[in-house]
Structure formats: C-alpha cells, structure tokens
Amino acid sequence: MWYCKHRFNDGHQVLVLRHAERPQIPPGDFGNELSLTKEGQQASEVLGKKLGKIKWGEIHTSPLIRCEQTAFHFLKGAQQIRPIIKSQVLGDPGPFVNNPQKAGPHFLLNKVNRHTPIPGMRTVEEGGRLFVNYLNTIQLFPCLMISHDIIIALLISYFSKIEIDFPNFLDGFCLKIEPNNLTLFIENQKPIVMEL
C-alpha cells in the first residue's frame, strides 16, 4: 500500500481507509450486516503489522461491523490497544446522507457523484464540511479512520475537486491538518493543499 511510506509522525495526520474485504453485497441489499471475510481479517492484521511502528493516537470507524472488525484486526497486527470510536460521520449514514430512505436507492445503484443532486443527500461541499468539522474532535494523532468506498471517493472529490473511482479495500487517503489548511495525499497525485 502506497501510504505505508507516508510519515505519520509529522504533525497532525489522519489516515482514512476503506474497510477490508467483505463478501459480495446481494443485489437490492445495503449489506450493512456483512462482516469481513477471513482474507479481510488477515489483510487488516498484515497492514497493522506494517504500520505497527507508528504509535496510533485514535481509531475512528463507521458503526458497521466490517469497519469495526477492520480496526480490531489492524490493532491486533500493530500489537496496540486503543479504544475504537464509532461515528456516523464515517458511515451509517455518513456525512453526505441526510435522509437514508430517499438516498438509499441511489446508493444501491452506485449513482452518486459530485455533480448530480441526489434526493436525500447533502452536496459534496456540505458533506465535506461536516467531515472537516469532525476532524476537530480528534484529540490524539496520528489517527486512523475506517469508512466506506463511496464516502472516501466523495471526500477525495471534496478536497481535490477531481472525480476518482471507488477505492479498493484498505485504500484511501491521508490528511495533514495544519492551523490554516489541510493537505491531501492520495496515490499517484501530488499533495493537494486546501485552505480552511
């Protein structure tokens, strides 16, 4: 993973990742109850071991079980004990959904993007600002956050103003938080600075 070479001990850093591998979501279902596969558990532990030299401050996850399991196995591999902080900003519903019943069908069809207003959803800018406000609650750095593909893709779009494909399992982005700006680090891109 590209972010394994990132310097997380340099200031206020946040690593935001998609959860590890889960089974295929059945058609017409949200898959909220799906756990990690054995491969997903193992991959989370291997990643934790790779990043285990870093003393993680806080671990935040979506309330969905696969995100909690990713964090649990990551910490096991890192041989660290930290409380896992569950937040609906990271999923169920996340920062972009304000009415899950209206937004749900669009999620099922993967018809969410930066430019098209979707019933039941906030704009990318509104959801992005909610996420940035949530960053202010972090007390200890570096911080690991485990979320979902669509949330990560929309957050990257918010910070970078570019569209990207949904991230793979255990992929995402890094943020460096400074008093007046955020710096976004994503694979194969130069760092992107956003003024606050």
C-alpha positions in Angstrom: 0.0 0.0 0.0 1.3 3.4 -1.1 0.6 5.1 2.3 2.9 2.7 4.2 5.7 5.0 3.2 3.9 8.1 4.5 5.4 9.9 7.5 2.6 9.8 10.1 4.6 11.1 13.0 5.0 14.5 11.4 2.3 16.7 12.9 -1.5 16.1 12.9 -2.0 13.2 10.4 -5.1 11.2 9.6 -5.3 8.1 7.5 -8.7 7.4 6.1 -9.2 3.9 4.7 -12.0 1.8 3.2 -12.7 -1.3 5.3 -11.0 -4.6 4.4 -12.6 -7.3 2.2 -16.2 -8.3 2.8 -18.4 -10.7 0.9 -20.3 -9.5 -2.2 -23.3 -7.5 -1.3 -26.5 -9.2 -2.5 -28.5 -7.3 -5.2 -31.0 -4.9 -3.7 -29.4 -5.0 -0.3 -27.2 -2.5 1.5 -25.0 -5.2 3.1 -25.0 -3.4 6.5 -24.7 -6.7 8.3 -21.8 -8.1 6.3 -18.6 -9.0 8.2 -15.1 -9.2 6.9 -14.0 -12.3 5.1 -11.1 -14.3 6.5 -8.9 -12.7 3.8 -10.1 -9.3 5.0 -9.2 -10.1 8.6 -5.8 -11.3 7.6 -5.1 -8.3 5.4 -6.1 -5.9 8.2 -3.6 -7.7 10.5 -0.9 -7.6 7.9 -1.5 -3.9 7.4 -1.4 -3.3 11.2 1.9 -5.1 11.4 3.3 -3.0 8.6 2.2 0.3 10.3 2.8 -1.0 13.8 5.9 1.1 14.4 3.6 4.1 14.4 2.0 4.8 17.8 -1.6 5.4 16.8 -3.4 8.1 18.8 -7.1 7.4 18.0 -9.0 4.9 15.9 -12.4 6.0 14.5 -14.8 3.8 12.5 -18.2 3.7 10.9 -20.6 1.8 13.2 -20.9 -1.0 10.7 -19.4 -4.3 11.8 -16.9 -4.6 8.9 -15.3 -1.3 9.8 -15.0 -2.2 13.5 -13.5 -5.5 12.5 -11.0 -3.9 10.2 -9.9 -1.6 13.1 -9.8 -4.5 15.6 -7.6 -6.7 13.3 -5.4 -3.7 12.4 -4.7 -3.0 16.1 -4.1 -6.8 16.6 -1.5 -6.7 13.9 0.0 -3.5 15.2 0.1 -5.0 18.7 -1.6 -1.9 20.1 -4.6 -1.4 22.3 -6.8 1.6 21.6 -10.5 2.2 22.0 -12.4 2.1 18.8 -14.6 5.2 18.5 -17.7 4.7 16.3 -19.0 7.6 14.4 -21.9 8.1 12.0 -19.8 10.7 10.2 -17.8 7.7 8.8 -20.9 5.7 7.8 -24.4 4.6 8.5 -25.3 7.2 7.2 -22.0 9.2 6.7 -21.5 12.9 6.1 -23.3 13.0 2.7 -26.6 11.5 3.6 -29.3 13.5 5.4 -32.3 11.2 4.6 -31.3 7.5 4.2 -34.7 6.4 2.9 -34.5 8.9 0.0 -30.8 8.4 -0.7 -30.8 4.6 -0.4 -31.9 3.6 -3.9 -29.1 5.8 -5.4 -26.5 4.1 -3.2 -27.8 0.7 -4.4 -27.3 1.8 -8.0 -24.0 3.5 -7.3 -25.4 6.6 -8.9 -23.7 9.1 -6.5 -21.3 11.7 -7.9 -20.1 15.2 -7.3 -22.2 16.9 -9.9 -25.7 15.4 -9.8 -28.1 16.5 -6.9 -29.4 13.3 -5.3 -32.6 13.2 -3.2 -31.8 12.7 0.5 -28.2 13.7 0.1 -26.1 16.7 1.0 -23.9 18.3 -1.6 -20.3 17.2 -1.7 -19.4 20.6 -0.2 -21.8 20.3 2.7 -20.8 16.7 3.5 -17.1 17.6 3.2 -17.5 20.5 5.7 -19.2 18.1 8.1 -16.2 15.8 7.9 -13.8 18.7 8.3 -15.7 19.8 11.4 -15.5 16.2 12.7 -11.7 16.3 12.4 -11.7 19.0 15.1 -12.9 16.3 17.6 -9.6 14.3 17.3 -7.5 14.6 20.4 -4.6 12.3 19.7 -2.6 11.9 16.5 -1.9 10.1 14.2 -5.5 9.0 13.7 -6.8 6.1 11.7 -10.4 6.2 10.3 -12.2 3.3 8.7 -15.1 4.1 6.4 -16.7 3.1 3.1 -15.8 3.4 -0.6 -18.5 5.9 -1.6 -17.7 8.2 1.4 -14.0 8.1 0.7 -14.5 8.8 -3.0 -16.7 11.8 -2.3 -14.3 13.1 0.4 -11.4 13.0 -2.1 -13.6 14.8 -4.6 -14.4 17.4 -2.0 -10.7 18.0 -1.1 -9.2 17.7 -4.6 -12.1 18.8 -6.9 -11.4 15.7 -9.1 -13.6 12.6 -9.6 -12.0 9.2 -8.7 -13.1 5.6 -8.8 -14.2 4.0 -5.6 -11.1 2.9 -3.6 -10.2 -0.8 -3.2 -10.4 -2.5 0.1 -7.8 -0.9 2.6 -7.2 2.0 0.3 -8.0 5.7 0.8 -6.2 8.9 1.6 -4.0 10.7 4.2 -4.6 14.2 5.6 -2.2 16.5 7.3 -4.0 19.0 9.4 -2.4 22.5 10.0 -3.9 25.6 11.6 -5.0 27.2 8.3 -5.1 24.3 5.8 -5.4 20.6 5.1 -3.0 18.7 2.8 -4.5 15.7 1.0 -2.2 12.8 0.0 -3.6 10.2 -2.5 -1.9 7.6 -4.6 -0.2 8.9 -7.8 -1.0 12.5 -7.2 1.0 15.5 -5.9 -0.1 16.7 -2.4 -3.2 18.9 -2.7 -3.5 21.8 -0.2 -6.9 23.2 0.8 -7.2 26.4 2.8 -9.6 26.3 5.8 
